Amino acid sequence: MSKESLRIILIILVLIVSTITTFPNNCKFFMFKPKIRSSIILLIVLFQLSSCSILKNTKTNYFEKVNGIAVEMVFVEGGFFSMGCSHGQTNCNKDELPVHQVRLNNFHIGKYEVTFEQYDSFCNDTGYKKPDDNGWGRDNRPVINVNLEDALAFCEWLSKKSGKNYRLPTEAEWEYAAKGGNKSEDYLFSGSNKPNKVAWFSKDSCDERDFPKILSKTHPVGGKHSNELNIHDMSGNVWEWCSDGYDRLFYGESPIDNPKKTISILCVARGGSWYTNEIFSLISNRDSEHINKKDNDLGFRIVFSL
């Protein structure tokens, strides 16, 4: 049984006891038949639970501390959306087409990319090898140099610690959240049509003469404007692992409801990075990475669903 379930059971027991003890022995409440008294107590308990914050977090943003580290999650209300290269773009890649309808369930997604601080906490707790930070610093910079297995190991650890089912987002969940969910303003990048406002990217990834050295690395999460759902860095900073296998033809055969492609040796990564130019930071852009790849512009973000 999860810690969340135990907390809820404990709250119910406390509410029942406190409800019963509020009635004095000479109260007319005890004139009712036992079944009626039980019904009254149940109604009171249910009313009190309805205002209890522990049951409200299913449809609100969520914050908790796990192993001493902060985990901030943004609630994303499910629904229909058009997935793929749209907005009248003329530079669509073939694997971003056709635009197709997708329907998703509710989920929570990380407000920020997983940071070194969070990942190092996992490593310290389990003895897992810490990834290299390229000498750029750790703390609240996005974790890098992690392959798919490393990302999944973190999710498994966090799930055991918290009692929730943390995982990587599906490609569809990632794109829906990047677009702003049901609050989408149809931006090209996550939160704006101007990449400089929301993304860390290379102005020319092939020519660093026009790109200051100080920008040629990852940046602390949350340093740019958020998107419509108050999620940061979904365009730029680091590529983010998704839980889908990469298939350039998948959009032509994708199911409508909660689509997900089984992983083989290639996995989807989304969002672009500090190293790539702004085209790769477009919301619709798709990339494929070998599941064993580790790189200094590749990290991940987490989700959970109830």
C-alpha positions as a LaTeX table, in Angstrom:
\begin{tabular}{lrrr}
\hline
Residue & $x$ (\AA) & $y$ (\AA) & $z$ (\AA) \\
\hline
Met1 & 0.00 & 0.00 & 0.00 \\
Ser2 & 1.33 & 3.44 & $-0.94$ \\
Lys3 & 2.13 & 6.20 & 1.54 \\
Glu4 & $-0.62$ & 8.29 & $-0.07$ \\
Ser5 & $-3.23$ & 5.58 & 0.59 \\
Leu6 & $-2.11$ & 5.18 & 4.21 \\
Arg7 & $-2.35$ & 8.93 & 4.77 \\
Ile8 & $-5.90$ & 9.00 & 3.38 \\
Ile9 & $-7.00$ & 6.05 & 5.56 \\
Leu10 & $-5.50$ & 7.72 & 8.64 \\
Ile11 & $-7.32$ & 10.97 & 7.87 \\
Ile12 & $-10.64$ & 9.09 & 7.50 \\
Leu13 & $-10.16$ & 7.35 & 10.87 \\
Val14 & $-9.28$ & 10.62 & 12.59 \\
Leu15 & $-12.33$ & 12.32 & 11.08 \\
Ile16 & $-14.65$ & 9.51 & 12.19 \\
Val17 & $-13.32$ & 9.58 & 15.75 \\
Ser18 & $-13.45$ & 13.37 & 15.94 \\
Thr19 & $-16.98$ & 13.39 & 14.52 \\
Ile20 & $-18.26$ & 10.88 & 17.07 \\
Thr21 & $-16.58$ & 12.59 & 20.04 \\
Thr22 & $-18.09$ & 15.95 & 19.17 \\
Phe23 & $-21.50$ & 14.68 & 20.23 \\
Pro24 & $-22.03$ & 14.73 & 24.04 \\
Asn25 & $-23.71$ & 11.70 & 25.60 \\
Asn26 & $-26.91$ & 13.59 & 26.28 \\
Cys27 & $-27.12$ & 14.92 & 22.72 \\
Lys28 & $-30.35$ & 14.28 & 20.84 \\
Phe29 & $-28.13$ & 12.78 & 18.12 \\
Phe30 & $-28.26$ & 9.46 & 20.03 \\
Met31 & $-32.07$ & 9.40 & 19.82 \\
Phe32 & $-31.72$ & 8.37 & 16.18 \\
Lys33 & $-31.58$ & 4.73 & 15.18 \\
Pro34 & $-28.02$ & 3.29 & 14.70 \\
Lys35 & $-28.35$ & 3.18 & 10.90 \\
Ile36 & $-29.41$ & 6.83 & 10.77 \\
Arg37 & $-26.56$ & 7.82 & 13.12 \\
Ser38 & $-24.08$ & 5.98 & 10.89 \\
Ser39 & $-25.43$ & 7.78 & 7.80 \\
Ile40 & $-25.08$ & 11.17 & 9.48 \\
Ile41 & $-21.49$ & 10.43 & 10.52 \\
Leu42 & $-20.65$ & 9.24 & 6.99 \\
Leu43 & $-22.09$ & 12.41 & 5.43 \\
Ile44 & $-20.08$ & 14.61 & 7.82 \\
Val45 & $-16.87$ & 12.68 & 7.11 \\
Leu46 & $-17.41$ & 12.90 & 3.34 \\
Phe47 & $-18.08$ & 16.63 & 3.57 \\
Gln48 & $-14.88$ & 17.18 & 5.55 \\
Leu49 & $-12.87$ & 15.03 & 3.13 \\
Ser50 & $-14.16$ & 17.05 & 0.18 \\
Ser51 & $-12.27$ & 20.06 & 1.54 \\
Cys52 & $-9.17$ & 18.06 & 2.43 \\
Ser53 & $-6.13$ & 19.18 & 0.39 \\
Ile54 & $-4.69$ & 15.66 & 0.14 \\
Leu55 & $-7.60$ & 14.69 & $-2.13$ \\
Lys56 & $-7.57$ & 17.92 & $-4.08$ \\
Asn57 & $-4.14$ & 17.52 & $-5.64$ \\
Thr58 & $-5.42$ & 15.15 & $-8.34$ \\
Lys59 & $-6.54$ & 18.13 & $-10.42$ \\
Thr60 & $-4.18$ & 20.83 & $-9.24$ \\
Asn61 & $-0.49$ & 21.50 & $-9.43$ \\
Tyr62 & 1.43 & 19.31 & $-7.02$ \\
Phe63 & 4.45 & 19.87 & $-4.79$ \\
Glu64 & 6.20 & 17.44 & $-2.48$ \\
Lys65 & 9.61 & 16.78 & $-1.00$ \\
Val66 & 11.13 & 13.38 & $-1.68$ \\
Asn67 & 14.38 & 12.45 & 0.03 \\
Gly68 & 14.83 & 16.12 & 0.87 \\
Ile69 & 14.44 & 17.38 & $-2.70$ \\
Ala70 & 11.58 & 19.43 & $-4.13$ \\
Val71 & 9.42 & 17.93 & $-6.86$ \\
Glu72 & 7.06 & 20.38 & $-8.62$ \\
Met73 & 4.43 & 18.98 & $-10.95$ \\
Val74 & 1.95 & 20.83 & $-13.14$ \\
Phe75 & $-1.54$ & 19.42 & $-13.67$ \\
Val76 & $-2.46$ & 18.96 & $-17.33$ \\
Glu77 & $-6.14$ & 18.43 & $-18.01$ \\
Gly78 & $-6.61$ & 15.87 & $-20.76$ \\
Gly79 & $-8.54$ & 16.37 & $-23.97$ \\
Phe80 & $-8.29$ & 16.42 & $-27.76$ \\
Phe81 & $-5.55$ & 18.20 & $-29.69$ \\
Ser82 & $-4.01$ & 18.26 & $-33.15$ \\
Met83 & $-0.59$ & 16.60 & $-33.03$ \\
Gly84 & 2.06 & 17.32 & $-35.63$ \\
Cys85 & 3.41 & 20.19 & $-37.70$ \\
Ser86 & 0.61 & 22.71 & $-38.15$ \\
His87 & 0.13 & 26.49 & $-37.78$ \\
Gly88 & 0.61 & 26.81 & $-41.55$ \\
Gln89 & 4.31 & 25.96 & $-41.23$ \\
Thr90 & 6.16 & 25.43 & $-44.46$ \\
Asn91 & 9.25 & 23.72 & $-43.01$ \\
Cys92 & 7.57 & 20.56 & $-41.71$ \\
Asn93 & 9.64 & 17.40 & $-41.55$ \\
Lys94 & 8.06 & 14.26 & $-43.00$ \\
Asp95 & 8.00 & 12.53 & $-39.62$ \\
Glu96 & 5.87 & 15.40 & $-38.22$ \\
Leu97 & 3.05 & 14.61 & $-40.63$ \\
Pro98 & 0.20 & 13.98 & $-41.04$ \\
Val99 & $-1.38$ & 16.22 & $-38.42$ \\
His100 & $-3.74$ & 13.95 & $-36.52$ \\
Gln101 & $-6.20$ & 14.08 & $-33.65$ \\
Val102 & $-5.15$ & 12.70 & $-30.27$ \\
Arg103 & $-7.11$ & 12.33 & $-27.04$ \\
Leu104 & $-5.22$ & 12.17 & $-23.73$ \\
Asn105 & $-6.18$ & 11.47 & $-20.13$ \\
Asn106 & $-5.27$ & 13.83 & $-17.28$ \\
Phe107 & $-1.67$ & 13.77 & $-16.08$ \\
His108 & 0.91 & 15.78 & $-14.13$ \\
Ile109 & 4.20 & 16.83 & $-15.70$ \\
Gly110 & 7.36 & 18.30 & $-14.22$ \\
Lys111 & 7.38 & 22.07 & $-14.09$ \\
Tyr112 & 11.09 & 21.86 & $-14.87$ \\
Glu113 & 13.47 & 19.37 & $-16.40$ \\
Val114 & 14.96 & 16.96 & $-13.84$ \\
Thr115 & 17.94 & 18.72 & $-12.29$ \\
Phe116 & 21.33 & 17.53 & $-11.09$ \\
Glu117 & 20.21 & 18.22 & $-7.52$ \\
Gln118 & 17.32 & 15.81 & $-7.91$ \\
Tyr119 & 19.31 & 13.20 & $-9.80$ \\
Asp120 & 22.24 & 13.37 & $-7.38$ \\
Ser121 & 19.83 & 12.71 & $-4.50$ \\
Phe122 & 18.81 & 9.51 & $-6.25$ \\
Cys123 & 22.46 & 8.54 & $-6.78$ \\
Asn124 & 23.39 & 9.27 & $-3.16$ \\
Asp125 & 20.49 & 7.18 & $-1.92$ \\
Thr126 & 21.10 & 4.17 & $-4.17$ \\
Gly127 & 24.80 & 4.22 & $-5.04$ \\
Tyr128 & 23.94 & 4.77 & $-8.71$ \\
Lys129 & 26.80 & 6.35 & $-10.66$ \\
Lys130 & 26.53 & 10.12 & $-10.96$ \\
Pro131 & 26.59 & 11.54 & $-14.51$ \\
Asp132 & 29.25 & 14.04 & $-15.56$ \\
Asp133 & 28.25 & 17.71 & $-15.60$ \\
Asn134 & 30.92 & 18.75 & $-18.14$ \\
Gly135 & 32.31 & 21.17 & $-15.55$ \\
Trp136 & 29.31 & 23.49 & $-15.95$ \\
Gly137 & 27.92 & 22.99 & $-12.45$ \\
Arg138 & 25.19 & 20.82 & $-10.96$ \\
Asp139 & 22.47 & 21.99 & $-8.53$ \\
Asn140 & 19.54 & 23.37 & $-10.56$ \\
Arg141 & 20.99 & 22.81 & $-14.02$ \\
Pro142 & 19.20 & 20.05 & $-15.98$ \\
Val143 & 20.84 & 16.67 & $-15.57$ \\
Ile144 & 22.75 & 15.58 & $-18.70$ \\
Asn145 & 24.75 & 12.60 & $-19.90$ \\
Val146 & 21.97 & 10.16 & $-18.98$ \\
Asn147 & 20.68 & 7.44 & $-21.28$ \\
Leu148 & 17.18 & 5.97 & $-21.30$ \\
Glu149 & 18.00 & 3.37 & $-18.66$ \\
Asp150 & 19.36 & 6.09 & $-16.34$ \\
Ala151 & 16.18 & 8.13 & $-16.73$ \\
Leu152 & 13.95 & 5.12 & $-16.05$ \\
Ala153 & 16.00 & 4.19 & $-12.99$ \\
Phe154 & 15.36 & 7.66 & $-11.53$ \\
Cys155 & 11.62 & 7.31 & $-12.20$ \\
Glu156 & 11.52 & 3.91 & $-10.49$ \\
Trp157 & 13.35 & 5.26 & $-7.43$ \\
Leu158 & 11.12 & 8.32 & $-7.17$ \\
Ser159 & 8.01 & 6.13 & $-7.49$ \\
Lys160 & 9.11 & 3.92 & $-4.60$ \\
Lys161 & 9.98 & 6.92 & $-2.44$ \\
Ser162 & 6.74 & 8.83 & $-3.09$ \\
Gly163 & 4.15 & 6.12 & $-3.65$ \\
Lys164 & 3.24 & 7.60 & $-7.04$ \\
Asn165 & 3.84 & 6.15 & $-10.48$ \\
Tyr166 & 6.46 & 8.51 & $-11.87$ \\
Arg167 & 7.55 & 7.83 & $-15.45$ \\
Leu168 & 8.69 & 9.48 & $-18.66$ \\
Pro169 & 6.04 & 11.28 & $-20.72$ \\
Thr170 & 4.71 & 9.71 & $-23.88$ \\
Glu171 & 5.50 & 11.69 & $-26.98$ \\
Ala172 & 1.87 & 12.79 & $-27.22$ \\
Glu173 & 1.80 & 13.93 & $-23.57$ \\
Trp174 & 5.02 & 15.84 & $-24.11$ \\
Glu175 & 3.70 & 17.70 & $-27.16$ \\
Tyr176 & 0.31 & 18.43 & $-25.58$ \\
Ala177 & 1.96 & 19.91 & $-22.48$ \\
Ala178 & 4.47 & 21.87 & $-24.59$ \\
Lys179 & 1.57 & 23.36 & $-26.57$ \\
Gly180 & $-0.11$ & 24.52 & $-23.35$ \\
Gly181 & $-2.77$ & 21.81 & $-23.13$ \\
Asn182 & $-6.32$ & 23.15 & $-23.24$ \\
Lys183 & $-4.95$ & 26.67 & $-22.68$ \\
Ser184 & $-2.88$ & 26.61 & $-25.86$ \\
Glu185 & $-2.34$ & 29.82 & $-27.80$ \\
Asp186 & $-0.94$ & 27.82 & $-30.77$ \\
Tyr187 & 2.60 & 29.10 & $-30.43$ \\
Leu188 & 5.41 & 27.67 & $-32.54$ \\
Phe189 & 7.66 & 27.31 & $-29.49$ \\
Ser190 & 6.55 & 26.36 & $-26.01$ \\
Gly191 & 5.09 & 29.62 & $-24.74$ \\
Ser192 & 5.90 & 32.04 & $-27.54$ \\
Asn193 & 6.47 & 32.55 & $-31.25$ \\
Lys194 & 9.77 & 34.20 & $-30.32$ \\
Pro195 & 12.31 & 31.52 & $-29.35$ \\
Asn196 & 14.57 & 33.96 & $-27.48$ \\
Lys197 & 11.79 & 34.50 & $-24.96$ \\
Val198 & 11.33 & 30.86 & $-23.94$ \\
Ala199 & 14.32 & 28.80 & $-25.13$ \\
Trp200 & 18.07 & 28.39 & $-24.69$ \\
Phe201 & 19.38 & 27.49 & $-28.14$ \\
Ser202 & 22.31 & 28.08 & $-30.46$ \\
Lys203 & 21.92 & 30.91 & $-32.91$ \\
Asp204 & 24.12 & 28.94 & $-35.24$ \\
Ser205 & 25.06 & 25.50 & $-34.01$ \\
Cys206 & 27.57 & 25.10 & $-36.85$ \\
Asp207 & 29.44 & 28.35 & $-36.30$ \\
Glu208 & 30.34 & 29.45 & $-32.76$ \\
Arg209 & 32.02 & 32.65 & $-33.93$ \\
Asp210 & 28.69 & 34.45 & $-33.62$ \\
Phe211 & 27.63 & 32.58 & $-30.48$ \\
Pro212 & 29.19 & 33.67 & $-27.16$ \\
Lys213 & 31.04 & 30.92 & $-25.31$ \\
Ile214 & 29.12 & 31.71 & $-22.13$ \\
Leu215 & 25.90 & 30.55 & $-23.79$ \\
Ser216 & 27.37 & 27.31 & $-25.15$ \\
Lys217 & 26.18 & 25.10 & $-22.30$ \\
Thr218 & 23.11 & 24.20 & $-20.26$ \\
His219 & 21.40 & 26.80 & $-18.10$ \\
Pro220 & 19.63 & 26.61 & $-14.72$ \\
Val221 & 16.03 & 25.53 & $-15.19$ \\
Gly222 & 13.31 & 28.16 & $-15.20$ \\
Gly223 & 15.52 & 30.94 & $-16.53$ \\
Lys224 & 13.21 & 31.74 & $-19.45$ \\
His225 & 9.48 & 32.49 & $-19.63$ \\
Ser226 & 7.09 & 29.60 & $-19.08$ \\
Asn227 & 4.36 & 28.42 & $-21.42$ \\
Glu228 & 0.58 & 28.70 & $-20.97$ \\
Leu229 & 0.58 & 26.03 & $-18.24$ \\
Asn230 & 3.53 & 27.57 & $-16.36$ \\
Ile231 & 5.93 & 24.84 & $-17.56$ \\
His232 & 9.51 & 25.89 & $-18.31$ \\
Asp233 & 12.18 & 24.89 & $-20.83$ \\
Met234 & 10.11 & 22.63 & $-23.05$ \\
Ser235 & 11.79 & 24.41 & $-25.93$ \\
Gly236 & 15.56 & 24.39 & $-25.71$ \\
Asn237 & 18.09 & 23.87 & $-22.88$ \\
Val238 & 18.26 & 20.04 & $-23.20$ \\
Trp239 & 16.58 & 17.40 & $-25.33$ \\
Glu240 & 14.14 & 15.35 & $-23.27$ \\
Trp241 & 13.68 & 11.58 & $-23.38$ \\
Cys242 & 10.12 & 10.36 & $-24.02$ \\
Ser243 & 8.76 & 6.87 & $-23.43$ \\
Asp244 & 7.98 & 6.19 & $-27.10$ \\
Gly245 & 10.03 & 4.30 & $-29.61$ \\
Tyr246 & 10.84 & 6.38 & $-32.68$ \\
Asp247 & 9.01 & 5.57 & $-35.92$ \\
Arg248 & 9.06 & 8.18 & $-38.68$ \\
Leu249 & 5.76 & 6.78 & $-40.06$ \\
Phe250 & 3.93 & 6.49 & $-36.74$ \\
Tyr251 & 1.79 & 9.59 & $-37.22$ \\
Gly252 & 0.09 & 7.94 & $-40.18$ \\
Glu253 & $-1.07$ & 5.00 & $-38.08$ \\
Ser254 & $-1.33$ & 6.50 & $-34.60$ \\
Pro255 & $-4.39$ & 5.58 & $-32.54$ \\
Ile256 & $-6.49$ & 8.44 & $-31.22$ \\
Asp257 & $-6.54$ & 7.53 & $-27.53$ \\
Asn258 & $-3.32$ & 7.90 & $-25.50$ \\
Pro259 & $-0.98$ & 6.78 & $-28.30$ \\
Lys260 & 2.40 & 5.25 & $-27.50$ \\
Lys261 & 4.92 & 3.47 & $-29.71$ \\
Thr262 & 6.81 & 0.52 & $-28.22$ \\
Ile263 & 10.53 & 1.19 & $-27.75$ \\
Ser264 & 13.08 & $-0.87$ & $-29.67$ \\
Ile265 & 16.58 & 0.59 & $-30.08$ \\
Leu266 & 15.55 & 4.13 & $-31.01$ \\
Cys267 & 13.66 & 6.38 & $-28.63$ \\
Val268 & 11.97 & 9.74 & $-29.15$ \\
Ala269 & 13.59 & 12.90 & $-27.76$ \\
Arg270 & 11.85 & 16.27 & $-27.92$ \\
Gly271 & 12.43 & 19.98 & $-27.36$ \\
Gly272 & 15.81 & 20.85 & $-28.89$ \\
Ser273 & 18.73 & 22.07 & $-26.79$ \\
Trp274 & 21.34 & 24.72 & $-26.09$ \\
Tyr275 & 23.48 & 23.15 & $-28.82$ \\
Thr276 & 20.94 & 23.15 & $-31.68$ \\
Asn277 & 19.39 & 26.08 & $-33.51$ \\
Glu278 & 15.83 & 27.27 & $-32.96$ \\
Ile279 & 14.32 & 25.00 & $-35.64$ \\
Phe280 & 14.94 & 22.01 & $-33.37$ \\
Ser281 & 13.14 & 23.81 & $-30.52$ \\
Leu282 & 9.86 & 23.98 & $-32.43$ \\
Ile283 & 7.15 & 22.12 & $-30.52$ \\
Ser284 & 6.44 & 19.76 & $-33.42$ \\
Asn285 & 10.08 & 18.77 & $-34.02$ \\
Arg286 & 10.91 & 15.10 & $-33.41$ \\
Asp287 & 14.30 & 13.53 & $-32.83$ \\
Ser288 & 15.46 & 9.93 & $-32.47$ \\
Glu289 & 18.19 & 8.78 & $-30.11$ \\
His290 & 19.70 & 5.37 & $-29.47$ \\
Ile291 & 18.53 & 4.15 & $-26.07$ \\
Asn292 & 22.14 & 3.92 & $-24.85$ \\
Lys293 & 23.12 & 7.42 & $-25.89$ \\
Lys294 & 24.50 & 9.85 & $-23.32$ \\
Asp295 & 25.19 & 13.42 & $-24.32$ \\
Asn296 & 25.76 & 16.86 & $-22.81$ \\
Asp297 & 22.50 & 18.20 & $-24.26$ \\
Leu298 & 20.23 & 15.25 & $-23.42$ \\
Gly299 & 18.16 & 15.01 & $-20.23$ \\
Phe300 & 14.54 & 14.30 & $-19.28$ \\
Arg301 & 11.35 & 15.41 & $-17.56$ \\
Ile302 & 8.93 & 13.32 & $-15.50$ \\
Val303 & 5.16 & 12.77 & $-15.35$ \\
Phe304 & 2.68 & 10.86 & $-13.23$ \\
Ser305 & $-0.97$ & 10.02 & $-13.77$ \\
Leu306 & $-3.63$ & 8.87 & $-11.30$ \\
\hline
\end{tabular}
